[in-house]
Amino acid sequence: MEFHDILGTTGVGFIVVMYVMLQTERIDPKRMAFSIFNAVGSILILISLAYEFNFSAVLIEGVWLIVSVYGLWRAWRKHHAAG
């Protein structure tokens, strides 16, 4: 297994763990950690895809990253508004 494969697999692990935690109600999707792990997972997968390009995979991970960054922004804004 090459280094980019390890990065991609780690990214998949982050996303899958967050999804399992969400489905088992062990994490609140409004928490910053949820979006951080999803965003980092997507970034790691996108890095691995730079070595072995697959358009549909890049597309879904790009969307996943955008949605995760939006969730992070909302959580950050809510945290700072609460003071």
PATI-671368 format. One record per atom (N, C-alpha, C): atom name; residue number from 1; x, y, z. Coordinates in Angstrom, 1 decimal. Layout:
<kolza kollo="CA" gutor="NUM" xx="X" yy="Y" zz="Z"/>
...
This chain:
<kolza kollo="N" gutor="1" xx="0.9" yy="-1.2" zz="0.0"/>
<kolza kollo="CA" gutor="1" xx="0.0" yy="0.0" zz="0.0"/>
<kolza kollo="C" gutor="1" xx="0.9" yy="1.2" zz="0.0"/>
<kolza kollo="N" gutor="2" xx="0.6" yy="2.2" zz="-0.9"/>
<kolza kollo="CA" gutor="2" xx="1.4" yy="3.4" zz="-1.0"/>
<kolza kollo="C" gutor="2" xx="0.9" yy="4.4" zz="0.0"/>
<kolza kollo="N" gutor="3" xx="1.7" yy="5.5" zz="0.2"/>
<kolza kollo="CA" gutor="3" xx="1.3" yy="6.5" zz="1.2"/>
<kolza kollo="C" gutor="3" xx="0.0" yy="7.2" zz="0.9"/>
<kolza kollo="N" gutor="4" xx="-0.3" yy="7.5" zz="-0.4"/>
<kolza kollo="CA" gutor="4" xx="-1.5" yy="8.1" zz="-0.8"/>
<kolza kollo="C" gutor="4" xx="-2.7" yy="7.2" zz="-0.5"/>
<kolza kollo="N" gutor="5" xx="-2.5" yy="5.9" zz="-0.6"/>
<kolza kollo="CA" gutor="5" xx="-3.6" yy="4.9" zz="-0.3"/>
<kolza kollo="C" gutor="5" xx="-3.8" yy="4.9" zz="1.2"/>
<kolza kollo="N" gutor="6" xx="-2.8" yy="5.1" zz="2.0"/>
<kolza kollo="CA" gutor="6" xx="-3.0" yy="5.2" zz="3.5"/>
<kolza kollo="C" gutor="6" xx="-3.7" yy="6.4" zz="3.8"/>
<kolza kollo="N" gutor="7" xx="-3.4" yy="7.5" zz="3.2"/>
<kolza kollo="CA" gutor="7" xx="-4.1" yy="8.8" zz="3.5"/>
<kolza kollo="C" gutor="7" xx="-5.6" yy="8.6" zz="3.1"/>
<kolza kollo="N" gutor="8" xx="-5.9" yy="8.1" zz="1.9"/>
<kolza kollo="CA" gutor="8" xx="-7.3" yy="7.9" zz="1.5"/>
<kolza kollo="C" gutor="8" xx="-8.0" yy="7.0" zz="2.4"/>
<kolza kollo="N" gutor="9" xx="-7.4" yy="5.9" zz="2.8"/>
<kolza kollo="CA" gutor="9" xx="-8.1" yy="4.9" zz="3.7"/>
<kolza kollo="C" gutor="9" xx="-8.3" yy="5.6" zz="5.1"/>
<kolza kollo="N" gutor="10" xx="-7.4" yy="6.4" zz="5.6"/>
<kolza kollo="CA" gutor="10" xx="-7.6" yy="7.1" zz="6.8"/>
<kolza kollo="C" gutor="10" xx="-8.8" yy="8.0" zz="6.7"/>
<kolza kollo="N" gutor="11" xx="-8.9" yy="8.7" zz="5.6"/>
<kolza kollo="CA" gutor="11" xx="-10.0" yy="9.6" zz="5.3"/>
<kolza kollo="C" gutor="11" xx="-11.3" yy="8.9" zz="5.3"/>
<kolza kollo="N" gutor="12" xx="-11.3" yy="7.8" zz="4.7"/>
<kolza kollo="CA" gutor="12" xx="-12.6" yy="7.0" zz="4.7"/>
<kolza kollo="C" gutor="12" xx="-12.9" yy="6.6" zz="6.1"/>
<kolza kollo="N" gutor="13" xx="-11.9" yy="6.2" zz="6.9"/>
<kolza kollo="CA" gutor="13" xx="-12.2" yy="5.8" zz="8.3"/>
<kolza kollo="C" gutor="13" xx="-12.8" yy="6.9" zz="9.1"/>
<kolza kollo="N" gutor="14" xx="-12.3" yy="8.2" zz="8.9"/>
<kolza kollo="CA" gutor="14" xx="-12.8" yy="9.3" zz="9.6"/>
<kolza kollo="C" gutor="14" xx="-14.3" yy="9.5" zz="9.2"/>
<kolza kollo="N" gutor="15" xx="-14.6" yy="9.5" zz="8.0"/>
<kolza kollo="CA" gutor="15" xx="-16.0" yy="9.7" zz="7.5"/>
<kolza kollo="C" gutor="15" xx="-16.9" yy="8.6" zz="8.0"/>
<kolza kollo="N" gutor="16" xx="-16.5" yy="7.3" zz="7.9"/>
<kolza kollo="CA" gutor="16" xx="-17.3" yy="6.2" zz="8.3"/>
<kolza kollo="C" gutor="16" xx="-17.6" yy="6.3" zz="9.8"/>
<kolza kollo="N" gutor="17" xx="-16.5" yy="6.5" zz="10.6"/>
<kolza kollo="CA" gutor="17" xx="-16.7" yy="6.6" zz="12.0"/>
<kolza kollo="C" gutor="17" xx="-17.7" yy="7.7" zz="12.4"/>
<kolza kollo="N" gutor="18" xx="-17.6" yy="8.9" zz="11.8"/>
<kolza kollo="CA" gutor="18" xx="-18.5" yy="9.9" zz="12.1"/>
<kolza kollo="C" gutor="18" xx="-20.0" yy="9.6" zz="11.7"/>
<kolza kollo="N" gutor="19" xx="-20.1" yy="8.9" zz="10.5"/>
<kolza kollo="CA" gutor="19" xx="-21.4" yy="8.4" zz="10.1"/>
<kolza kollo="C" gutor="19" xx="-22.0" yy="7.4" zz="11.1"/>
<kolza kollo="N" gutor="20" xx="-21.2" yy="6.5" zz="11.5"/>
<kolza kollo="CA" gutor="20" xx="-21.7" yy="5.5" zz="12.5"/>
<kolza kollo="C" gutor="20" xx="-22.1" yy="6.2" zz="13.8"/>
<kolza kollo="N" gutor="21" xx="-21.2" yy="7.1" zz="14.3"/>
<kolza kollo="CA" gutor="21" xx="-21.5" yy="7.9" zz="15.5"/>
<kolza kollo="C" gutor="21" xx="-22.8" yy="8.7" zz="15.4"/>
<kolza kollo="N" gutor="22" xx="-23.1" yy="9.2" zz="14.2"/>
<kolza kollo="CA" gutor="22" xx="-24.3" yy="10.0" zz="14.0"/>
<kolza kollo="C" gutor="22" xx="-25.5" yy="9.0" zz="14.0"/>
<kolza kollo="N" gutor="23" xx="-25.4" yy="7.9" zz="13.3"/>
<kolza kollo="CA" gutor="23" xx="-26.5" yy="7.0" zz="13.3"/>
<kolza kollo="C" gutor="23" xx="-26.8" yy="6.3" zz="14.6"/>
<kolza kollo="N" gutor="24" xx="-25.8" yy="6.2" zz="15.5"/>
<kolza kollo="CA" gutor="24" xx="-26.0" yy="5.6" zz="16.8"/>
<kolza kollo="C" gutor="24" xx="-26.2" yy="6.7" zz="17.9"/>
<kolza kollo="N" gutor="25" xx="-26.4" yy="7.9" zz="17.4"/>
<kolza kollo="CA" gutor="25" xx="-26.6" yy="9.1" zz="18.3"/>
<kolza kollo="C" gutor="25" xx="-25.5" yy="9.3" zz="19.3"/>
<kolza kollo="N" gutor="26" xx="-24.3" yy="9.1" zz="18.9"/>
<kolza kollo="CA" gutor="26" xx="-23.1" yy="9.3" zz="19.8"/>
<kolza kollo="C" gutor="26" xx="-22.4" yy="10.6" zz="19.5"/>
<kolza kollo="N" gutor="27" xx="-22.9" yy="11.3" zz="18.5"/>
<kolza kollo="CA" gutor="27" xx="-22.3" yy="12.6" zz="18.2"/>
<kolza kollo="C" gutor="27" xx="-23.4" yy="13.5" zz="17.7"/>
<kolza kollo="N" gutor="28" xx="-23.4" yy="14.8" zz="18.1"/>
<kolza kollo="CA" gutor="28" xx="-24.3" yy="15.8" zz="17.6"/>
<kolza kollo="C" gutor="28" xx="-23.8" yy="16.4" zz="16.3"/>
<kolza kollo="N" gutor="29" xx="-24.5" yy="16.3" zz="15.2"/>
<kolza kollo="CA" gutor="29" xx="-24.0" yy="16.8" zz="14.0"/>
<kolza kollo="C" gutor="29" xx="-23.7" yy="18.3" zz="14.0"/>
<kolza kollo="N" gutor="30" xx="-24.2" yy="19.0" zz="15.0"/>
<kolza kollo="CA" gutor="30" xx="-23.9" yy="20.5" zz="15.1"/>
<kolza kollo="C" gutor="30" xx="-22.6" yy="20.7" zz="15.8"/>
<kolza kollo="N" gutor="31" xx="-22.0" yy="19.7" zz="16.4"/>
<kolza kollo="CA" gutor="31" xx="-20.7" yy="19.9" zz="17.0"/>
<kolza kollo="C" gutor="31" xx="-19.6" yy="20.1" zz="16.0"/>
<kolza kollo="N" gutor="32" xx="-18.6" yy="21.0" zz="16.3"/>
<kolza kollo="CA" gutor="32" xx="-17.5" yy="21.2" zz="15.4"/>
<kolza kollo="C" gutor="32" xx="-16.8" yy="20.0" zz="15.0"/>
<kolza kollo="N" gutor="33" xx="-16.6" yy="19.1" zz="16.0"/>
<kolza kollo="CA" gutor="33" xx="-15.8" yy="17.8" zz="15.8"/>
<kolza kollo="C" gutor="33" xx="-16.4" yy="17.0" zz="14.6"/>
<kolza kollo="N" gutor="34" xx="-17.7" yy="17.0" zz="14.5"/>
<kolza kollo="CA" gutor="34" xx="-18.4" yy="16.2" zz="13.4"/>
<kolza kollo="C" gutor="34" xx="-17.9" yy="16.8" zz="12.1"/>
<kolza kollo="N" gutor="35" xx="-18.0" yy="18.0" zz="11.9"/>
<kolza kollo="CA" gutor="35" xx="-17.6" yy="18.7" zz="10.6"/>
<kolza kollo="C" gutor="35" xx="-16.1" yy="18.6" zz="10.4"/>
<kolza kollo="N" gutor="36" xx="-15.4" yy="18.8" zz="11.4"/>
<kolza kollo="CA" gutor="36" xx="-13.9" yy="18.7" zz="11.3"/>
<kolza kollo="C" gutor="36" xx="-13.5" yy="17.4" zz="10.8"/>
<kolza kollo="N" gutor="37" xx="-13.9" yy="16.3" zz="11.4"/>
<kolza kollo="CA" gutor="37" xx="-13.5" yy="15.0" zz="11.0"/>
<kolza kollo="C" gutor="37" xx="-14.0" yy="14.7" zz="9.6"/>
<kolza kollo="N" gutor="38" xx="-15.2" yy="15.1" zz="9.2"/>
<kolza kollo="CA" gutor="38" xx="-15.7" yy="14.9" zz="7.8"/>
<kolza kollo="C" gutor="38" xx="-14.9" yy="15.7" zz="6.8"/>
<kolza kollo="N" gutor="39" xx="-14.5" yy="16.9" zz="7.2"/>
<kolza kollo="CA" gutor="39" xx="-13.7" yy="17.7" zz="6.3"/>
<kolza kollo="C" gutor="39" xx="-12.3" yy="17.2" zz="6.1"/>
<kolza kollo="N" gutor="40" xx="-11.7" yy="16.8" zz="7.2"/>
<kolza kollo="CA" gutor="40" xx="-10.3" yy="16.2" zz="7.1"/>
<kolza kollo="C" gutor="40" xx="-10.4" yy="14.9" zz="6.3"/>
<kolza kollo="N" gutor="41" xx="-11.4" yy="14.1" zz="6.6"/>
<kolza kollo="CA" gutor="41" xx="-11.6" yy="12.8" zz="5.8"/>
<kolza kollo="C" gutor="41" xx="-11.7" yy="13.1" zz="4.3"/>
<kolza kollo="N" gutor="42" xx="-12.5" yy="14.1" zz="3.9"/>
<kolza kollo="CA" gutor="42" xx="-12.6" yy="14.4" zz="2.5"/>
<kolza kollo="C" gutor="42" xx="-11.3" yy="14.9" zz="1.9"/>
<kolza kollo="N" gutor="43" xx="-10.6" yy="15.7" zz="2.7"/>
<kolza kollo="CA" gutor="43" xx="-9.3" yy="16.2" zz="2.2"/>
<kolza kollo="C" gutor="43" xx="-8.3" yy="15.1" zz="2.0"/>
<kolza kollo="N" gutor="44" xx="-8.2" yy="14.2" zz="2.9"/>
<kolza kollo="CA" gutor="44" xx="-7.3" yy="13.0" zz="2.8"/>
<kolza kollo="C" gutor="44" xx="-7.7" yy="12.2" zz="1.6"/>
<kolza kollo="N" gutor="45" xx="-9.0" yy="12.0" zz="1.3"/>
<kolza kollo="CA" gutor="45" xx="-9.4" yy="11.2" zz="0.2"/>
<kolza kollo="C" gutor="45" xx="-9.1" yy="12.0" zz="-1.1"/>
<kolza kollo="N" gutor="46" xx="-9.3" yy="13.3" zz="-1.1"/>
<kolza kollo="CA" gutor="46" xx="-9.0" yy="14.1" zz="-2.3"/>
<kolza kollo="C" gutor="46" xx="-7.5" yy="14.0" zz="-2.6"/>
<kolza kollo="N" gutor="47" xx="-6.7" yy="14.1" zz="-1.6"/>
<kolza kollo="CA" gutor="47" xx="-5.2" yy="13.9" zz="-1.8"/>
<kolza kollo="C" gutor="47" xx="-4.9" yy="12.6" zz="-2.5"/>
<kolza kollo="N" gutor="48" xx="-5.5" yy="11.5" zz="-2.0"/>
<kolza kollo="CA" gutor="48" xx="-5.2" yy="10.2" zz="-2.6"/>
<kolza kollo="C" gutor="48" xx="-5.7" yy="10.2" zz="-4.0"/>
<kolza kollo="N" gutor="49" xx="-6.8" yy="10.9" zz="-4.3"/>
<kolza kollo="CA" gutor="49" xx="-7.4" yy="10.9" zz="-5.6"/>
<kolza kollo="C" gutor="49" xx="-6.5" yy="11.7" zz="-6.6"/>
<kolza kollo="N" gutor="50" xx="-5.7" yy="12.5" zz="-6.1"/>
<kolza kollo="CA" gutor="50" xx="-4.7" yy="13.3" zz="-7.0"/>
<kolza kollo="C" gutor="50" xx="-3.7" yy="12.3" zz="-7.6"/>
<kolza kollo="N" gutor="51" xx="-3.5" yy="11.2" zz="-6.9"/>
<kolza kollo="CA" gutor="51" xx="-2.6" yy="10.2" zz="-7.5"/>
<kolza kollo="C" gutor="51" xx="-3.2" yy="9.2" zz="-8.4"/>
<kolza kollo="N" gutor="52" xx="-4.5" yy="8.9" zz="-8.1"/>
<kolza kollo="CA" gutor="52" xx="-5.3" yy="8.0" zz="-8.9"/>
<kolza kollo="C" gutor="52" xx="-6.6" yy="8.6" zz="-9.1"/>
<kolza kollo="N" gutor="53" xx="-6.7" yy="9.5" zz="-10.2"/>
<kolza kollo="CA" gutor="53" xx="-7.9" yy="10.3" zz="-10.4"/>
<kolza kollo="C" gutor="53" xx="-9.1" yy="9.5" zz="-10.8"/>
<kolza kollo="N" gutor="54" xx="-10.2" yy="9.8" zz="-10.2"/>
<kolza kollo="CA" gutor="54" xx="-11.5" yy="9.3" zz="-10.5"/>
<kolza kollo="C" gutor="54" xx="-12.5" yy="10.4" zz="-10.4"/>
<kolza kollo="N" gutor="55" xx="-13.1" yy="10.9" zz="-11.5"/>
<kolza kollo="CA" gutor="55" xx="-13.9" yy="12.0" zz="-11.5"/>
<kolza kollo="C" gutor="55" xx="-15.1" yy="12.0" zz="-10.5"/>
<kolza kollo="N" gutor="56" xx="-15.8" yy="10.9" zz="-10.5"/>
<kolza kollo="CA" gutor="56" xx="-17.0" yy="10.8" zz="-9.7"/>
<kolza kollo="C" gutor="56" xx="-16.6" yy="10.8" zz="-8.2"/>
<kolza kollo="N" gutor="57" xx="-15.5" yy="10.2" zz="-7.8"/>
<kolza kollo="CA" gutor="57" xx="-15.1" yy="10.2" zz="-6.5"/>
<kolza kollo="C" gutor="57" xx="-14.6" yy="11.6" zz="-6.1"/>
<kolza kollo="N" gutor="58" xx="-13.9" yy="12.3" zz="-6.9"/>
<kolza kollo="CA" gutor="58" xx="-13.5" yy="13.7" zz="-6.7"/>
<kolza kollo="C" gutor="58" xx="-14.8" yy="14.6" zz="-6.5"/>
<kolza kollo="N" gutor="59" xx="-15.8" yy="14.3" zz="-7.3"/>
<kolza kollo="CA" gutor="59" xx="-17.0" yy="15.1" zz="-7.2"/>
<kolza kollo="C" gutor="59" xx="-17.7" yy="14.9" zz="-5.9"/>
<kolza kollo="N" gutor="60" xx="-17.9" yy="13.7" zz="-5.5"/>
<kolza kollo="CA" gutor="60" xx="-18.6" yy="13.5" zz="-4.2"/>
<kolza kollo="C" gutor="60" xx="-17.8" yy="14.0" zz="-3.0"/>
<kolza kollo="N" gutor="61" xx="-16.5" yy="13.8" zz="-3.1"/>
<kolza kollo="CA" gutor="61" xx="-15.6" yy="14.3" zz="-1.9"/>
<kolza kollo="C" gutor="61" xx="-15.5" yy="15.8" zz="-1.9"/>
<kolza kollo="N" gutor="62" xx="-15.5" yy="16.4" zz="-3.1"/>
<kolza kollo="CA" gutor="62" xx="-15.6" yy="17.9" zz="-3.1"/>
<kolza kollo="C" gutor="62" xx="-16.8" yy="18.4" zz="-2.5"/>
<kolza kollo="N" gutor="63" xx="-18.0" yy="17.8" zz="-2.9"/>
<kolza kollo="CA" gutor="63" xx="-19.2" yy="18.2" zz="-2.3"/>
<kolza kollo="C" gutor="63" xx="-19.2" yy="18.0" zz="-0.8"/>
<kolza kollo="N" gutor="64" xx="-18.7" yy="16.8" zz="-0.4"/>
<kolza kollo="CA" gutor="64" xx="-18.7" yy="16.5" zz="1.1"/>
<kolza kollo="C" gutor="64" xx="-17.8" yy="17.5" zz="1.8"/>
<kolza kollo="N" gutor="65" xx="-16.7" yy="17.9" zz="1.2"/>
<kolza kollo="CA" gutor="65" xx="-15.9" yy="18.9" zz="1.8"/>
<kolza kollo="C" gutor="65" xx="-16.6" yy="20.3" zz="1.9"/>
<kolza kollo="N" gutor="66" xx="-17.3" yy="20.7" zz="0.9"/>
<kolza kollo="CA" gutor="66" xx="-18.0" yy="22.0" zz="0.9"/>
<kolza kollo="C" gutor="66" xx="-19.1" yy="22.0" zz="2.0"/>
<kolza kollo="N" gutor="67" xx="-19.8" yy="20.9" zz="2.1"/>
<kolza kollo="CA" gutor="67" xx="-20.9" yy="20.8" zz="3.1"/>
<kolza kollo="C" gutor="67" xx="-20.3" yy="20.7" zz="4.5"/>
<kolza kollo="N" gutor="68" xx="-19.2" yy="20.1" zz="4.7"/>
<kolza kollo="CA" gutor="68" xx="-18.5" yy="20.0" zz="6.0"/>
<kolza kollo="C" gutor="68" xx="-18.0" yy="21.4" zz="6.4"/>
<kolza kollo="N" gutor="69" xx="-17.4" yy="22.1" zz="5.4"/>
<kolza kollo="CA" gutor="69" xx="-16.9" yy="23.5" zz="5.7"/>
<kolza kollo="C" gutor="69" xx="-18.1" yy="24.4" zz="6.1"/>
<kolza kollo="N" gutor="70" xx="-19.2" yy="24.2" zz="5.4"/>
<kolza kollo="CA" gutor="70" xx="-20.4" yy="25.0" zz="5.8"/>
<kolza kollo="C" gutor="70" xx="-20.8" yy="24.7" zz="7.2"/>
<kolza kollo="N" gutor="71" xx="-20.9" yy="23.4" zz="7.5"/>
<kolza kollo="CA" gutor="71" xx="-21.2" yy="23.0" zz="8.9"/>
<kolza kollo="C" gutor="71" xx="-20.3" yy="23.5" zz="9.9"/>
<kolza kollo="N" gutor="72" xx="-19.0" yy="23.6" zz="9.6"/>
<kolza kollo="CA" gutor="72" xx="-18.0" yy="24.2" zz="10.5"/>
<kolza kollo="C" gutor="72" xx="-18.2" yy="25.6" zz="10.7"/>
<kolza kollo="N" gutor="73" xx="-18.5" yy="26.3" zz="9.6"/>
<kolza kollo="CA" gutor="73" xx="-18.8" yy="27.8" zz="9.7"/>
<kolza kollo="C" gutor="73" xx="-20.0" yy="28.1" zz="10.6"/>
<kolza kollo="N" gutor="74" xx="-21.0" yy="27.3" zz="10.4"/>
<kolza kollo="CA" gutor="74" xx="-22.3" yy="27.4" zz="11.2"/>
<kolza kollo="C" gutor="74" xx="-22.0" yy="27.2" zz="12.7"/>
<kolza kollo="N" gutor="75" xx="-21.2" yy="26.1" zz="13.0"/>
<kolza kollo="CA" gutor="75" xx="-20.9" yy="25.8" zz="14.4"/>
<kolza kollo="C" gutor="75" xx="-20.0" yy="26.9" zz="15.0"/>
<kolza kollo="N" gutor="76" xx="-19.1" yy="27.4" zz="14.2"/>
<kolza kollo="CA" gutor="76" xx="-18.2" yy="28.4" zz="14.7"/>
<kolza kollo="C" gutor="76" xx="-19.0" yy="29.7" zz="15.0"/>
<kolza kollo="N" gutor="77" xx="-19.8" yy="30.1" zz="14.0"/>
<kolza kollo="CA" gutor="77" xx="-20.6" yy="31.3" zz="14.2"/>
<kolza kollo="C" gutor="77" xx="-21.6" yy="31.2" zz="15.4"/>
<kolza kollo="N" gutor="78" xx="-22.2" yy="30.0" zz="15.6"/>
<kolza kollo="CA" gutor="78" xx="-23.1" yy="29.8" zz="16.7"/>
<kolza kollo="C" gutor="78" xx="-22.3" yy="29.9" zz="18.0"/>
<kolza kollo="N" gutor="79" xx="-21.1" yy="29.3" zz="18.0"/>
<kolza kollo="CA" gutor="79" xx="-20.2" yy="29.3" zz="19.2"/>
<kolza kollo="C" gutor="79" xx="-19.8" yy="30.7" zz="19.6"/>
<kolza kollo="N" gutor="80" xx="-19.5" yy="31.5" zz="18.6"/>
<kolza kollo="CA" gutor="80" xx="-19.0" yy="32.9" zz="18.9"/>
<kolza kollo="C" gutor="80" xx="-20.2" yy="33.8" zz="19.2"/>
<kolza kollo="N" gutor="81" xx="-21.3" yy="33.5" zz="18.7"/>
<kolza kollo="CA" gutor="81" xx="-22.5" yy="34.4" zz="19.0"/>
<kolza kollo="C" gutor="81" xx="-23.0" yy="34.1" zz="20.4"/>
<kolza kollo="N" gutor="82" xx="-22.8" yy="32.9" zz="20.9"/>
<kolza kollo="CA" gutor="82" xx="-23.2" yy="32.6" zz="22.3"/>
<kolza kollo="C" gutor="82" xx="-22.2" yy="33.2" zz="23.3"/>
<kolza kollo="N" gutor="83" xx="-21.0" yy="33.6" zz="22.8"/>
<kolza kollo="CA" gutor="83" xx="-20.1" yy="34.4" zz="23.6"/>
<kolza kollo="C" gutor="83" xx="-19.3" yy="33.6" zz="24.5"/>
